[in-house]
Amino acid sequence: MKRIFYCLAILGITFVGCNPMEDIYDGLDTTADPIVGSESYTLTSDDYTELDLGFGSFSSEEDARTMLPAFLSDRYPFWGEGSSVLVGFDLYVGNAFDLRDYNLVQDDYTFSGSDGLGFNSDDDPLEYLADILTTNIESPSIGDYRRARYFQFTGDFVVVTPTVSLDDNFDYGATAGDLTAVGSANWEAHSGVGSGPIGYATSSLSMTDYPSTDIGGSITIDADGSEDISSYFSGIASGNVYASALVNLSTVSTGTYIFHLRDTDFAVGYVARVGAMDDGSGNILFGIGASSSTLTYGTTSFDLNTTYLLVSSYNIETGVSNLYILDAAEATEPTTPEATSTGDTGAVVTGVSIRQGGGGPTGVFDGIRVANTWSAIMSNDVLDDEIVGDKTAYEMYFEYTGTEWALPSDSFYAITDEDYESMGIESFGSSISPDDYLATFLSLKYPYAQEDDMINVGYNYESSSSGTGARGSLYTFLDGEWTAYQSTISTTLQFGYVNGVWEPDNTIRYTLTSDDYAAIVSDLATVYPAATASTDNYGNMDRRAGNAAEWTDPMILDAINVVLGNVAPSADEEQKYVITLEVYNGSNTTEDFAVIKIGGVWVYQS
């Protein structure tokens, strides 16, 4: 009856000039007869956003227990004591197994007897990798996997002191002109002298963190020019030679080389020839020829009128030349070049040249550097000695058996480059889900799989937020197909409104059925003959005080123990129930009784 009075009071507000609704609402759940609600609610994507859960799930059940009470207070502001909500939500339960990368560091290679950042060429890495993992991975669990990623030198390596052999920022004054005139101390024409000369401009190119940037002027080349120029330095006779320049091209054509290294006596000639051509759509393709004017072009299209950092390299011992085109300076040499080419070996590099020719571009060069290491190209600091030598990157998977790291058993499969190629992709990632491919792949690879067969699959995953790394998933053969393990599940938590706050609550609501009343009558007939006879006759429990058939609270508790003994015989300790009974108290109605399991029996909640 009290709720009706509240509603009348609220309606009455429309007849007066005040607005006391807030005070009325604030008092609703503190009265003796509050609004008592019961609901099941599943969180929506908007709810996860409101809870600042960008991944659309909770990372632990404890997080859900902590965060949801405030959410429920906002959603059900007028519900009071005795209310309950069964909340459905997504819960991240983790991967089926732990698979991560372990990238070897210098101490690991030193352990194997190598002074370089890689195993010696004649080492067997398998002799060392398990021990390296044992030393560096704390408290692994049985079934954990690690992908060991390492380098191995292909031959001998040497110690070099990073040295810059040439650094020209074209700081030749405030008057533009021909480069060989204003910069004659550093540059001379070696071909096409004075014919369509390379120019000097007073403006400069720039790139953040590149050491030769935004200083002095720059040089200009023209598609119609024919003059070629060179600058010389002390010869580099072994190891790698790196050459870099800031480049901004305004036009490109059919393509030719425009930037290269050279030896003075021309015993080998031009090496690491870098060129540019139109990609067919008005953009730029860059390429390199180790010692030939026939260039190998990359596949990336670059924009006109944009400044890029061009870095080429030439290995004197192997004849391999690599080309990198960067839009930002990088402290370490990238793993994959834009283009690569192999040619003549043995050049003693003593100069760098800029070339104009038929099919060439129009544009600007600036900040030209030549050095014997990548680090010296990228820094003007005094650098520590480096170990230099050709090496190859490898990876190998290991499984923890409980006592040691060992090569994985047959229940593990690592996706290879050939596998990716067969699927028509290069890697998995945020836009290419493994689940879209691996079930089909496994069905082809294991055509005779049996029901409940399981295999752990490791693969490479590219994430925009965390980079590239190893991931894995468990696949189980169920009902004739491979099914992926679900790292996120849908689950529920019960919350109850107790003492003015929402709190996690394992309460289960249960309404007695006709079978339950029959069980009560059967089990308690000799104990409570009059009460059970009435229940058997009317299908309810007489709650009229003093009536011969009255069911008192202690008697009802006995009845509840009978019912829950049948319905929930394995209920955990401290499990809660709210039992709804059909009762007669002068009229037919229902009544709720809250119980909890303590010491193996059901008692009323205090």
Secondary structure, DSSP 8 states (H G I E B T S, - for coil): -HHHHHHHHHHHGGGSS--THHHHHHHHTTSSS-B--EEEEE--HHHHHHTT-TTSSBS-HHHHHHHHHHHHHHH-TTB-TT-EEEEEEEEE---SS-EEEEE--HHHHHHTT-SSSSB-TT--GGGTHHHHHHHH--S--TT-EEEEEEEEESS--EEE---EEEEE-----S--EEHHHHTTTT-EEEESTTSS--EEES-----TT-SS-S-S-EEEE-TT---EEEEEEEEE-SSEEEEEEEEEEEE--S-EEEEEEE-TT-SS-EEEEEEEEE-SSS-EEEEEESSSSS-EE-S--B-TT-EEEEEEEEETTT-EEEEEEESS--SS--SS-SEEEE------EEEEEE---TT--EEEEEEEEEESSHHHHT--S----EEE--EEEEEEEEEE-SS-EE---TTEEE--HHHHHHHT-S-EETTB-GGGTHHHHHHHH-TT--TT-EEEEEEEEEETTTEEEEEEEEEEEETTEEEE--SEEEEEEEEEEETTEEEE---EEEE--HHHHHHHHHHHTTTSHHHHHHHHHHSSEE--TT-TT---HHHHHHHHHHHHHHH-TT--TT-EEEEEEEEESSSEEEEEEEEEEETTEEEE--
